[in-house]
Amino acid sequence: MKRIICLLAAAILVNSTALLSARTTSVKTVHVSTAQEFIDAIASNRIIIVDESIVDLTSTLLESRNSKLRVSYEKAATTNKKVFFVDQTDGPELHIANVQNLSIIAGQDIITLQTDPRYANVISFDRCSEITLRGLTIGHSEEGYCDQGVLGFDNCSHVYGDRLDLYGCGTEGLIIDNCEDVIFKASKIHDCSYYIMHVSSTNYVLFDGCQFFRNREFEQVNISDCNNVEFDNCMFANNTGNLFNVQCPVTMRDCVFLHDGMFWGDTEQINFINCIFDEYFNSEQTFG
């Protein structure tokens, strides 16, 4: 009996210590106005408030003081760095990795994060959890026609994007692979040169109140090997090429489609619920 009481006391002590540790985990808020401040602020349990537009991430990454952040493409998947960059075809690609509970929030109405390389994601998130992006405009300074896009998420969980404006100049807006619990609300993906998104091997994806417009060229929405994918109250307008390449069940609820009916693509696994369809098309139309 005495042994059982000791074990119970030890268990209570361990649980109490864990609870106390969870309660005392501090979340630090940092205001940034430059690319270097932004890079230096990246960490777990961090709220980064961007007070000024940062349109020169590229040259800052290439400064000598950041040379330690460079990793090879082969080592990128295993590095334990919180922030690093990989050299792509025409410049560095910024990666945020191995962080938990990170929020990046616009401190003003319009805050832009921008890079120069056309064949690199603006920001890639690797092996992260509890990531929040809010109120940001993100894109490239020049248009790309080969590879990569605006935001990439690989092996991430609990991702939340709110009121994001992901603009073209990259081949696509979103690349999501092997993730869990991804939500985008009231966000836009527009003017991408090839696709709107690629989503693969991911469980639970929700786009709520989002707009996808003026994207062009190939299959726009590419979804494969996913579970629980839903688009609610979204609008697809003035996109060219086939709209869908969907290889797993997807629900489209209360969505509006302004699209040429000849170019729907593969829709067999899409469940359209209370949606509106119109072939109205005007390449000069502005949405938002």
C-alpha positions, 0 to 999 in steps of 0.5 A, a space after each residue: 500500500 505504501 508503495 502505491 501511495 508513493 507512486 500516486 504521489 509521484 504521478 501527481 507531482 509529475 502532472 502538476 509540474 507539467 501543468 505548471 510548465 504549460 501555464 508558464 510557457 511565455 509567448 513573446 510579442 516582437 514588432 519588426 520593421 525590416 527583413 533582418 528583424 523579421 528573420 531574427 524574430 522567428 521562433 516558437 511561442 512567438 507573435 511577430 507583428 510586422 509594422 512595415 512592408 518588407 519587400 527586400 527579403 532576398 538581399 537580406 538573406 544573402 548578406 554575409 551575416 546570414 550565411 550560416 542560414 544557408 543549407 543544401 537542398 539535400 539537408 533541408 528536410 532534416 536540419 533542426 534550424 528554425 529558419 534557413 534558406 535554400 538556393 533555388 534557380 534564381 535566388 534564396 528560398 526562405 524556410 521556417 522550420 521546427 517551430 510551434 505556436 508562431 503567429 505572423 500578423 500585419 500591424 497595419 492595413 496593408 503589409 507586404 512580404 515580398 521576395 525577388 526569386 521567381 522560382 522559389 516560394 516566398 516562404 516555406 514552412 517545414 515541420 511546424 505546428 500552430 502557425 497563424 498568418 493574418 492580414 498579410 499580402 505576400 508575393 514575388 516582385 517579378 513573375 515566374 514561369 517554372 516552379 514554386 509559388 507563394 506559400 508552401 507547407 510541408 509536414 505541418 499541422 494546425 495552420 490558420 491563414 486569415 485575410 491573406 492576399 497571395 498574389 501571382 508572380 509565382 506559379 501558384 498560391 499554395 502548396 500543401 503536402 502531408 499536413 493536418 488541419 489547415 484553414 484559410 479564411 477570407 483570403 485571396 489567391 489571384 494572378 498566379 501564372 500556372 495554378 491556384 493550389 496543389 494540396 496532397 496527402 493532407 487531412 482536413 482542409 477548409 477554405 472559408 469565404 476565400 476568393 480565387 481569381 485571374 489565375 491562369 494556364 493549367 489545372 487550377 485546383 489540384 487535390 489528391 490523397 486528402 481527407 475532409 477537404 471543403 470550400 465554403 462560401 468561396 468564389 472562383 472567377 476569371 480563371 483560365 485553363 481547367 478549373 479542377 484536377 481533383 482525385 479525392 472527395 471534396 465538398 464545395 458548399 455555397 460557392 460561386 463559379 464564374 467560369 467557362 463551362 467547357 473547362 471544368 476539368 475533373 469534377 467527378 469527386 466534387 460534391 457541389 452543394 447550393 452552388 451558383 454557376 455562371 459562364 460570365 467572364 471578364 478578364 478586366 473584372 476586379 474582385 476583392 
